């Protein structure tokens, strides 16, 4: 794998792409046990980063919806 930026500094897209690469490496089966464990740990961190980005996006959407005035007729 190329240089590993700390997961907290990655954009969602960067973290997702690196996670895809980790999964591909694990699925290829060519790594030693030690390498596989390191890849797994990196994948867990990348998955957590992706989830934080998604949770933040969900919160922003919910906040925006809460600030939106209700429309006549009860539909939002």
PyMOL commands that set and color helices and strands:
alter all, ss='L'
color gray80, all
select helices_A, chain A and resi 7-9+12-28+33-67
alter helices_A, ss='H'
color red, helices_A
deselect
rebuild
show_as cartoon
